[in-house]
């Protein structure tokens, strides 16, 4: 312990952690005071305005009793009717005070939670930085996960209207196909693959659901949280087994969570990935650029067909999931796994394209000997420059789509407006594919790739799953949640507070829940699939 604590790496890791964690924590303290004082100031202002206008809901008890007596004498009411009116008036008058005090309690609760989480995360990250860790295969993709998590966070608080769930599916398919070793199509290989994915997704998801089911009561009563966690398979089977996207929102409005359709959809896509990847390889998409491009064009054509169908058949201006009846069964085009499968397959095709020898730059002596050394170097440099330009251009266009959508206020058009459908069905998928290709191309040196490959961005990217899970609960507790909203409900300071809380909880979820779960998964794989290895 003394050797670790006195080492140079340990001191440097502590300084790095203090620079990016405790400085935001200092900003959280005045922000928490603002959250606590703002409702009180609002209640005092409303009471002063109400007293100046003589609103009967905010009068003093003596004056209210006198007014009730005068009203009763004029109207001829009896004593019981006067008491009934007084009780109803007092109950109505108490509501604004309760509502104004609730955000104060919630803000104090969240700040206390974040303070505790910060201390825990500090120790965990300290020991993590002192250990030898293997770098990510594609650092740009990990950074893109961080940017995408913040993108979805900003979408759910109405800062920008363009949805990002489809891009997460695209990235998930690309990562799985890029790291696939071709052993998941056998019986033991498929069982091992499903076990690994289950340990990656479900532990953090179940912990979040236990908190989400009880709301604010979870922070007060740990035993209630534990009871909910144990009884979730029986009392909330839809949430426990992540089948939200297979069930219509209108049939089970209370059994799913609006933003967790992605977890249910990605579980289904993960389960189908080995067979999808095998079928695509048999079609030759991993060795023929033309076949890969043709398959990608078919998948994107399916996306366009779904958007065209929604625009011309949907009539419900309140249905944000685009639910239609297929063979007498409800089918939500927005979040159903079958409807989202083309975007997942596009990610798999992207990984196949990156592995092709015709796409990769020449690295072997045989390839370099076909041409002169100077010409090969110029050719490689030209390809890298072209890819860098298109990578930065696609990133600018994606941000421009979000800015244009916010300026045009596409959410005000309703779910079946052309802009809303294009946003929610992720019709900007080609731009995302170009961006991910540029982030993974070895000779690309774009500004976007350098930015997303920073170590700090990569750390946030590793915690992107926890950020995605907890952001809706945190924004809801702070009063910033505005799904499908036209403008943010909170100030910039409150939004910054919400994101800091979400990020710290997400990092804590990574090191307290997700990392230990993966260690348990490795132990289980070694014990259960020893026969497969032999």
Secondary structure, 3 states (H helix, E strand, C coil): CHHHHHCHHHHHHHHHHHHHHHHHHHHHHHHHHHHHHHHHHHHHHHHHHHHHCCCHHHCCHHHHHHHHHHHHHHHCCCHHHHHHHHHHHHHHHHHHHHHHHHHHHHHHHHHHHHHHHHHHHHHHHHHHHHCCCCCCCCHHHHHHHHHHHHHHHHHHCCCCCCCCHHHHHHHHHHHHHHHCCCCCCCHHHHHHHHHHHHHHHHHHHHHHHHHHHHCCHHHHCHHHHHHHHHHHHHHCHHHHCCCHHHCCCCCCCCCCCHHHHHHHHHHHHHHHHHHHHHHHHHCCCCCCHHHHHHHHHHHHHHHHHHHHHHHHHCCCCCCCCCEEEECCEEEECCCCHHHHHHHHHHHHHHHHHHCCCCCCCCCCHHHHHCCCHHHHHHHHHHHHHHHHHHHHHHHHHHHHHHHHHHHHCHHHHCCCCHHHHHHHCCCCHHHHHHHHHHHHCCCCCCHHHHHHCCHHHHHHHHCHHHHHHHHHHHHHHHCCCCCCCCCCCCCHHHHHHHHHHHHHHHHHHHHHHHHHHHHHHHHHHHHHCHHHHC
